[in-house]
Amino acid sequence: MTCDPKRNSSLTAFLPNRRGVVTALASAAVLLPSGQLATAANATADDEMFMRIALEEARRGDAPFGAVIVRDGQVLARGRNLGRTNGDPTAHGEMVTIRGCLAEHGSAALRGSTLYTTGEPCPMCMGAILWCRFGRLVFAASIEQLATTRDQIMITSADIAAKAPFVPITITGGVLADEAMQLFRR
């Protein structure tokens, strides 16, 4: 059988491209060995309230990544991206917030807490989230969405969590994603 591009072009128009397939799979709710991934449809009113605080922080950062750590309905720490401000490429919103919480409350406060962030965590931040033993992660814009506006390492938080079955974590994505993406498009 030979491949004639002109003859087969109508067929390829109906086949999904690899990025579309990967995006669809990453957006689907799946059960992970280390926890579960839920969609924004599973978000609570509290999730939206705390994500709005993260969005406020994002507006004040040098990039629109804001984060909030919550335990038992109380905000323990909030932070924003300060990488350019501090000349520190590790000063992502999640890392700044984790460091602030550690300084004020100690590492025990992080265990089982929820971290809200305006953008799905990069591998560095997701590694820190897992090592801190957060019980839950809630993000707004996904890696795929963020990649439309900036460079991203294309590894999802769910992919990283699946490689750490010793850390149970629930991940909810897409909470107020449209509002977050407005900030990332500026």
C-alpha positions as CSV (number, residue, x, y, z in Angstrom):
1,M,0.0,0.0,0.0
2,T,1.3,3.4,-0.9
3,C,0.7,6.7,0.9
4,D,-0.6,9.4,-1.3
5,P,-0.8,12.6,0.8
6,K,-3.4,14.2,-1.5
7,R,-5.6,11.2,-1.4
8,N,-5.3,10.7,2.4
9,S,-5.5,14.4,3.4
10,S,-9.3,14.2,3.8
11,L,-8.9,11.2,6.1
12,T,-6.3,13.0,8.3
13,A,-8.6,15.9,8.7
14,F,-10.8,13.7,10.8
15,L,-8.1,12.1,12.9
16,P,-7.2,13.8,16.2
17,N,-3.7,15.2,16.5
18,R,-1.4,14.0,19.3
19,R,-1.8,17.2,21.3
20,G,-5.6,17.0,21.2
21,V,-5.5,13.4,22.4
22,V,-3.0,14.2,25.2
23,T,-5.1,17.3,26.2
24,A,-8.3,15.2,26.3
25,L,-6.7,12.5,28.4
26,A,-5.1,14.9,30.8
27,S,-8.4,16.7,31.3
28,A,-10.3,13.5,32.1
29,A,-10.9,12.5,35.7
30,V,-8.9,9.4,36.5
31,L,-8.1,7.5,39.7
32,L,-4.4,7.5,40.5
33,P,-2.7,5.0,42.8
34,S,-1.6,7.9,44.9
35,G,-4.9,9.8,45.0
36,Q,-7.5,11.0,42.7
37,L,-7.9,13.6,40.0
38,A,-11.1,15.5,39.9
39,T,-12.4,18.1,37.5
40,A,-13.7,21.6,38.3
41,A,-17.2,20.1,38.3
42,N,-16.2,18.5,41.7
43,A,-15.1,21.9,43.1
44,T,-16.9,23.3,46.2
45,A,-17.9,26.9,46.9
46,D,-14.9,27.0,49.3
47,D,-12.6,26.0,46.5
48,E,-13.8,29.0,44.4
49,M,-13.4,31.3,47.4
50,F,-9.8,30.2,48.1
51,M,-8.9,30.2,44.4
52,R,-10.1,33.9,44.3
53,I,-7.5,34.6,47.0
54,A,-4.9,32.9,44.9
55,L,-6.0,35.0,41.9
56,E,-5.6,38.2,44.0
57,E,-2.0,37.1,44.9
58,A,-1.4,36.4,41.2
59,R,-2.3,39.9,40.2
60,R,0.4,41.2,42.5
61,G,3.2,38.8,41.3
62,D,5.8,39.3,38.6
63,A,4.1,36.5,36.8
64,P,0.4,35.5,37.4
65,F,1.1,32.5,39.6
66,G,-0.5,32.9,43.1
67,A,-1.0,30.3,45.8
68,V,-2.8,29.8,49.1
69,I,-2.4,27.1,51.7
70,V,-5.6,26.2,53.6
71,R,-6.1,23.9,56.6
72,D,-9.5,23.4,58.3
73,G,-11.0,26.3,56.4
74,Q,-8.2,28.8,57.5
75,V,-5.7,30.4,55.3
76,L,-2.2,29.6,56.7
77,A,-0.2,31.3,54.0
78,R,-0.5,33.1,50.7
79,G,2.1,34.0,48.1
80,R,2.9,34.9,44.6
81,N,5.6,34.5,41.9
82,L,8.6,36.5,42.8
83,G,11.2,35.0,40.5
84,R,12.1,38.2,38.6
85,T,11.7,40.4,41.7
86,N,14.1,38.3,43.8
87,G,16.3,37.1,40.9
88,D,15.4,33.6,42.0
89,P,14.2,31.1,39.4
90,T,12.8,28.9,42.2
91,A,10.5,31.7,43.6
92,H,7.4,30.3,42.0
93,G,4.1,31.2,43.7
94,E,3.8,27.7,45.3
95,M,7.3,27.7,46.5
96,V,7.1,31.2,48.0
97,T,3.8,30.2,49.8
98,I,5.2,26.9,51.1
99,R,8.4,28.7,52.4
100,G,6.2,31.3,54.1
101,C,4.0,28.6,55.7
102,L,7.0,26.7,56.9
103,A,8.5,29.8,58.5
104,E,5.4,30.7,60.3
105,H,3.8,27.3,61.1
106,G,6.3,24.6,60.7
107,S,6.2,21.5,58.5
108,A,3.5,19.7,60.4
109,A,0.9,22.4,59.3
110,L,1.5,21.4,55.7
111,R,0.6,17.7,56.1
112,G,-2.9,17.1,54.9
113,S,-3.5,20.8,54.0
114,T,-4.8,22.1,50.6
115,L,-2.7,24.1,48.3
116,Y,-4.6,26.4,45.8
117,T,-2.7,27.7,42.8
118,T,-3.6,29.7,39.7
119,G,-1.6,27.5,37.4
120,E,-1.0,23.8,37.5
121,P,2.3,23.2,39.3
122,C,5.5,22.6,37.4
123,P,7.6,19.5,38.3
124,M,9.7,21.4,40.8
125,C,6.6,22.7,42.7
126,M,4.7,19.5,42.4
127,G,7.7,17.6,43.9
128,A,7.7,20.1,46.8
129,I,3.9,19.6,47.2
130,L,4.3,15.9,47.4
131,W,7.3,16.0,49.8
132,C,5.4,18.3,52.1
133,R,2.6,15.8,52.2
134,F,-0.3,18.1,51.2
135,G,-3.6,16.2,51.2
136,R,-5.0,18.1,48.3
137,L,-4.0,20.3,45.3
138,V,-6.5,22.6,43.6
139,F,-5.4,24.4,40.4
140,A,-7.0,26.8,38.0
141,A,-5.3,26.7,34.6
142,S,-3.8,23.4,33.4
143,I,-0.3,22.8,32.0
144,E,-1.9,22.6,28.5
145,Q,-3.7,25.9,28.9
146,L,-0.6,27.6,30.3
147,A,1.5,26.3,27.4
148,T,-0.6,28.5,25.1
149,T,0.9,31.6,26.7
150,R,4.3,30.6,28.0
151,D,6.9,27.9,28.0
152,Q,6.0,24.9,30.1
153,I,7.5,21.6,31.0
154,M,4.7,19.3,29.7
155,I,4.3,17.0,32.6
156,T,1.1,17.2,34.5
157,S,0.7,17.2,38.3
158,A,-1.3,13.9,38.0
159,D,1.6,12.3,36.1
160,I,4.1,13.3,38.9
161,A,1.7,12.2,41.6
162,A,1.2,8.8,39.9
163,K,5.0,8.3,40.3
164,A,4.8,8.9,44.0
165,P,2.3,6.3,45.2
166,F,3.6,6.7,48.8
167,V,1.9,10.2,49.0
168,P,-1.9,10.1,48.8
169,I,-3.1,13.4,47.3
170,T,-6.3,14.5,45.6
171,I,-6.0,16.8,42.7
172,T,-8.8,19.1,41.4
173,G,-8.1,21.0,38.2
174,G,-9.9,23.7,36.3
175,V,-11.3,25.8,39.2
176,L,-11.8,29.3,37.8
177,A,-9.5,28.4,34.9
178,D,-11.0,31.1,32.6
179,E,-10.3,33.8,35.1
180,A,-6.8,32.6,35.6
181,M,-6.2,32.4,31.9
182,Q,-7.2,36.1,31.5
183,L,-4.3,37.0,33.7
184,F,-1.9,34.7,31.8
185,R,-2.9,36.3,28.5
186,R,-1.9,39.8,29.6
